[in-house]
Amino acid sequence: MNHFERFRAVCRGESVDYVPILGLPGASGAAFGGAWGEIYRRLLDTGMPPSVIGWTEENAALPDASRPWSKYWGTLSPITLPFWACDRRGEIKHRKTVRDGFEILEYETGAVTRQIVGNDDAYSMPSFERHHVRDRESWQRCKACLTPSPPWTRERIVAACEPYRRRERPLYVDLGGTWGAVRDLMGPERACTVLHDDPALACEMLDWLHEMRKAYLFPLVEYLRPEIVALHEDCCYNHGMMIGPRCFVEMCGTAYREIAELRTGVGVEMFAVDSDGNVGQLIPCLEALGANALYPLEAKANQTVAAFAAAHPRFVLLGGLEKEVVNAGNESAIDKEIGRIEPLLRRGRFFPNLDHTLQPFCTFDNFRRFMTALHDALNNPEGTFPRLE
């Protein structure tokens, strides 16, 4: 089987020669570049060969950036599309200063964030002191910044997409987010309360975001017919959804249904959604709206992955393995963690992977111990890394 046949077979619950270790952007687990900054240096310091290139801002958009990592660790990293159908995407510019030992980022929208010095090279969430959208006035300013240049003509789309038509791996197209994009702009608290305080503003934001998606991304999907399209929502926390399921379906349903219609029309195999937290309430919503996959299935928040699989037998699950087992001192938990998901492999429609990326406490020996056990469970012969007995 080739990568396409194997990918489709797992998505459809059909038999395969072996299950690939598939990672998707946003929570790629052991796939893609796999590690960056201090995490990448930690692997090098504990024994990983420097020829195994990690993720960087410079190489992230290159079609073959993940190839050395994927070849070494035996993972399947889809090709990503680094452009929209326009010359210039919208951008919110900022100014960075250092104050009291922190980097302060001041944006042209009025937003302000604080983060540790060198945070782009670290594993730390910034602190949002003021978000981009605070009211209708700030939304108009934000929208003006994010508005792209005019869409390309059909001829420009064909020319830009031509290198991606002949591919050896699945192609992934990022379609942004619905409520997740509102949360990015407003912060989680205001993104929840605005649905009650000013639903007209929330609908205006969701509608505009979807119009951008249809104008600048749908044409690329129609022409390239990718294997995977995805939305990034992060709409759950450790006990369930941040907004009610009914509200999510009502507010975001139009975008999902139109993406699902597009997916059916051009034959996209996987319509995936990225969300952290406990996704037990979210999966039924996604399935009803036409999505058919979810990742990264955080292990701590989702102890009942088998129950999800039983309740939604046609839904594709990705991830599900606790990332902390790769950290120094946790190696005794590796075999048990992988053994926990082995019954799901018989079901199909499951791509096991770490439930996010590696952490700064990982070690090269622990990672190759983990990857050895995972490859063995999947009957997966790929990778050149030195396996541990």
C-alpha positions in Angstrom: 0.0 0.0 0.0 1.2 3.6 -0.6 0.6 6.5 1.7 -2.8 7.5 0.1 -4.2 3.9 0.2 -3.1 3.4 3.8 -4.5 6.7 4.9 -7.9 6.1 3.2 -8.1 2.6 4.5 -7.6 3.7 8.1 -10.2 6.5 7.7 -12.7 4.0 6.4 -12.1 1.3 8.9 -10.6 -1.0 6.3 -7.7 -3.4 6.8 -4.2 -2.1 6.3 -0.7 -3.5 6.1 0.2 -1.2 9.0 -1.1 2.0 10.6 0.8 5.2 10.0 1.8 7.6 12.7 -0.1 10.6 11.4 0.2 14.1 12.8 -1.7 17.2 11.9 -0.7 20.9 12.3 -1.6 22.5 15.7 -1.1 19.3 17.6 1.3 17.2 15.5 2.6 14.9 18.3 5.5 12.9 17.0 5.1 13.9 13.4 6.1 17.0 11.3 9.3 18.6 12.7 8.2 17.2 16.0 10.2 19.6 18.2 11.5 23.1 18.1 13.6 25.5 20.2 14.6 24.1 23.6 12.7 20.9 23.1 14.7 20.2 19.9 18.0 21.1 21.7 17.0 18.8 24.5 16.8 15.8 22.1 20.1 16.7 20.5 21.8 17.1 24.0 20.5 13.6 25.0 21.7 11.8 21.9 19.5 12.6 18.8 21.7 13.1 15.6 21.8 16.7 14.4 20.9 15.5 10.9 17.3 15.1 12.2 16.1 18.6 11.4 13.5 20.1 13.8 10.7 22.6 13.1 11.6 26.3 12.6 9.7 29.4 11.5 11.9 29.5 8.4 11.3 25.9 7.2 7.7 25.4 8.4 6.1 26.4 5.1 8.4 24.4 2.9 6.7 21.2 1.4 9.6 18.9 2.4 10.5 20.6 5.7 9.3 17.6 7.7 10.9 14.9 5.5 14.2 14.4 7.5 12.3 14.1 10.8 9.6 11.9 9.3 12.1 9.6 7.6 14.1 9.1 10.8 11.1 8.6 13.2 8.9 6.8 10.7 5.9 9.2 10.8 3.5 10.5 8.2 3.4 14.3 7.9 0.9 15.6 5.3 2.0 18.4 2.9 0.6 21.7 4.1 -0.5 24.6 1.9 1.4 27.8 2.8 -0.7 30.3 0.9 -4.2 31.7 0.4 -5.6 32.6 -3.0 -4.2 36.2 -2.8 -1.0 38.1 -2.9 -1.2 39.3 0.7 -3.0 37.8 3.7 -4.3 40.1 6.4 -1.9 40.8 9.2 -2.0 42.5 12.6 1.3 44.3 13.1 2.9 44.7 16.5 5.8 46.3 18.3 7.9 44.3 20.8 9.7 45.7 23.8 11.3 44.2 26.9 9.9 45.5 30.3 10.5 44.1 33.8 12.0 40.9 32.4 9.2 40.2 30.0 8.5 40.8 26.3 5.6 43.1 25.8 3.8 42.9 22.4 1.7 45.9 21.5 -0.6 45.4 18.5 -2.1 48.0 16.1 -5.5 46.8 17.2 -4.8 47.9 20.8 -4.2 44.3 22.0 -1.3 43.8 24.5 0.3 40.5 25.4 3.1 39.7 27.9 5.4 36.7 27.5 8.8 35.4 28.7 11.9 36.7 26.8 12.6 34.4 23.8 9.1 32.9 24.0 9.2 32.0 20.3 11.9 29.4 21.2 10.1 28.1 24.3 7.1 26.1 25.4 5.0 28.8 27.1 1.7 30.5 26.6 1.7 34.3 26.6 -0.5 36.3 29.0 -3.1 38.3 27.1 -3.5 41.6 28.9 -5.9 43.1 26.3 -7.4 41.2 23.3 -7.8 42.4 19.8 -11.6 42.6 19.8 -13.2 44.2 22.9 -16.2 45.9 21.3 -17.6 46.8 17.9 -15.1 49.6 17.3 -12.1 47.4 17.9 -13.7 44.7 15.7 -13.8 47.1 12.8 -10.2 48.0 13.3 -9.2 44.3 13.6 -11.2 43.4 10.4 -9.4 46.2 8.5 -6.1 44.7 9.5 -7.1 41.1 8.6 -8.7 41.9 5.2 -6.5 40.3 2.5 -5.7 41.7 -0.9 -8.2 40.8 -3.7 -8.6 37.1 -4.5 -6.6 35.6 -7.4 -8.0 34.9 -10.7 -8.5 31.2 -11.8 -5.3 31.4 -13.8 -3.3 32.5 -10.7 -4.8 29.8 -8.6 -3.9 27.1 -11.2 -0.3 28.4 -11.4 0.2 28.5 -7.6 -1.3 25.1 -7.0 0.4 23.2 -9.8 3.4 22.0 -7.6 0.9 20.5 -5.1 -1.1 18.5 -7.6 1.6 15.8 -8.0 2.1 14.6 -4.5 3.3 11.5 -2.7 1.6 12.2 0.7 -1.8 13.5 1.8 -2.3 17.2 1.4 -3.7 19.2 4.3 -5.5 22.6 4.0 -6.1 24.7 7.1 -9.5 26.4 7.0 -9.1 28.5 10.2 -11.7 28.3 12.8 -15.3 29.3 13.7 -15.8 29.9 17.4 -12.2 29.1 17.9 -11.2 32.1 15.7 -13.6 34.4 17.7 -11.9 33.1 20.9 -8.5 34.0 19.4 -9.6 37.5 18.8 -11.7 38.1 21.9 -10.2 35.8 24.5 -12.2 32.8 25.9 -14.2 34.7 28.5 -15.5 37.4 26.2 -16.0 34.8 23.4 -18.3 32.9 25.7 -20.3 35.9 27.0 -20.6 37.7 23.7 -22.9 35.0 22.5 -25.4 36.3 25.1 -24.4 39.9 25.5 -24.1 40.8 21.8 -25.0 37.8 19.6 -25.3 40.1 16.6 -21.5 41.0 16.9 -20.7 37.3 17.3 -22.7 36.4 14.2 -21.1 39.3 12.3 -17.6 38.0 13.2 -18.4 34.4 12.3 -20.0 35.4 9.0 -17.1 37.6 8.0 -14.6 34.9 8.8 -16.5 32.4 6.8 -16.8 34.8 3.8 -13.0 35.0 3.9 -12.7 31.2 4.0 -15.0 30.9 1.0 -13.3 33.6 -1.0 -9.7 32.6 -0.4 -9.6 29.0 0.6 -12.5 27.2 -0.9 -11.1 27.7 -4.5 -7.9 26.1 -3.4 -9.7 23.1 -2.0 -11.9 22.8 -5.2 -8.8 22.8 -7.4 -6.4 20.7 -5.4 -8.9 18.2 -3.9 -6.8 17.7 -0.7 -7.0 14.6 1.4 -7.5 16.6 4.6 -9.2 19.9 5.5 -9.3 21.1 9.1 -10.7 23.7 11.5 -9.0 24.8 14.7 -11.5 25.3 17.5 -10.0 24.6 21.0 -13.5 25.0 22.3 -13.3 22.5 25.2 -11.7 22.5 28.6 -11.1 19.6 31.0 -14.8 19.1 31.9 -16.4 19.7 28.5 -17.3 22.5 26.0 -16.8 26.1 26.8 -20.1 27.0 25.2 -23.2 24.8 25.1 -23.5 22.2 22.3 -26.8 23.7 21.1 -25.2 27.2 20.9 -22.2 25.9 19.1 -24.4 24.2 16.4 -26.6 27.3 16.0 -23.7 29.8 15.8 -21.2 27.7 13.8 -23.4 25.3 11.9 -23.6 27.2 8.6 -19.8 27.2 8.2 -19.5 23.5 9.1 -22.3 22.4 6.7 -20.8 24.4 3.8 -17.4 22.9 4.4 -19.0 19.4 4.7 -20.8 20.1 1.4 -17.5 21.2 -0.2 -15.7 18.1 1.2 -18.3 15.8 -0.3 -18.3 17.6 -3.7 -14.5 17.2 -4.2 -13.9 14.0 -2.4 -11.9 15.1 0.7 -11.4 12.1 2.9 -11.0 13.8 6.3 -12.7 16.9 7.7 -10.8 17.2 11.0 -11.3 19.5 14.0 -8.6 20.4 16.5 -9.7 20.8 20.1 -8.0 20.4 23.4 -9.9 19.4 26.6 -12.7 16.9 27.1 -14.4 16.4 23.7 -17.2 14.1 24.8 -19.9 16.8 24.1 -18.1 18.1 21.0 -17.9 14.9 18.9 -21.7 14.5 18.5 -21.9 18.1 17.4 -19.1 17.7 14.8 -20.6 14.5 13.5 -24.0 16.0 13.1 -22.5 19.0 11.2 -20.5 16.9 8.7 -17.0 16.7 10.2 -15.6 13.2 10.5 -12.4 13.4 12.6 -11.0 15.0 15.7 -7.5 15.5 17.3 -5.4 15.5 19.5 -7.6 13.6 22.1 -5.8 14.8 25.2 -5.2 11.8 27.3 -5.8 13.4 30.7 -9.1 14.9 29.7 -10.4 11.9 27.7 -10.0 8.7 29.6 -12.9 7.1 27.7 -11.6 7.1 24.2 -12.9 3.5 23.8 -16.4 4.8 24.7 -16.1 7.6 22.1 -15.2 5.0 19.5 -18.1 2.7 20.5 -20.6 5.6 20.4 -19.4 7.0 17.1 -18.2 4.0 15.1 -17.7 6.0 11.8 -15.8 8.9 13.4 -12.0 9.1 13.0 -9.9 9.7 16.1 -6.3 10.9 16.2 -3.8 11.2 19.0 -4.8 10.0 22.5 -1.4 9.1 24.0 -0.1 11.0 27.0 2.9 13.1 26.0 4.4 13.1 29.5 5.4 9.4 29.3 8.4 10.6 27.1 9.7 12.9 29.9 12.7 11.9 32.0 11.7 9.5 34.8 8.4 8.5 33.2 9.8 5.7 30.9 8.1 3.0 33.0 4.7 4.3 31.9 5.4 4.0 28.1 4.3 0.4 27.6 1.2 0.7 29.7 0.1 3.9 27.9 0.5 2.3 24.4 -1.2 -0.9 25.6 -4.2 1.2 26.6 -5.1 2.1 23.0 -4.2 -1.2 21.3 -7.9 -2.5 21.4 -8.8 0.6 19.3 -6.5 -0.5 16.5 -8.8 -3.4 15.7 -11.6 -0.9 15.1 -9.8 1.2 12.5 -10.5 4.9 12.1 -7.8 5.6 14.7 -4.4 7.2 14.2 -2.5 6.9 17.5 0.0 9.7 18.4 1.1 11.9 21.2 -1.7 14.1 22.3 0.3 17.3 21.6 4.0 17.8 20.9 7.0 16.9 23.1 7.8 18.8 26.2 11.2 20.2 27.4 11.6 17.4 29.8 11.7 14.7 27.1 14.9 12.6 26.4 16.1 11.0 23.2 16.2 7.5 24.8 12.6 7.9 26.2 11.4 9.1 22.8 12.9 6.2 20.9 11.6 3.8 23.6 8.2 5.3 23.0 8.5 5.2 19.2 9.7 1.6 19.3 6.7 0.5 21.3 4.3 2.5 19.1 5.7 1.2 15.9 5.5 -2.4 17.2 1.9 -1.9 18.2 1.1 -0.6 14.8 3.1 -3.2 12.9 4.8 -0.2 11.4 8.2 -0.8 9.8 9.1 2.8 9.0 11.8 4.9 10.5 15.6 4.6 10.7 15.9 5.6 14.4 17.8 3.0 16.6 14.9 1.0 18.2 15.2 -0.2 21.8 14.4 -3.8 22.7 
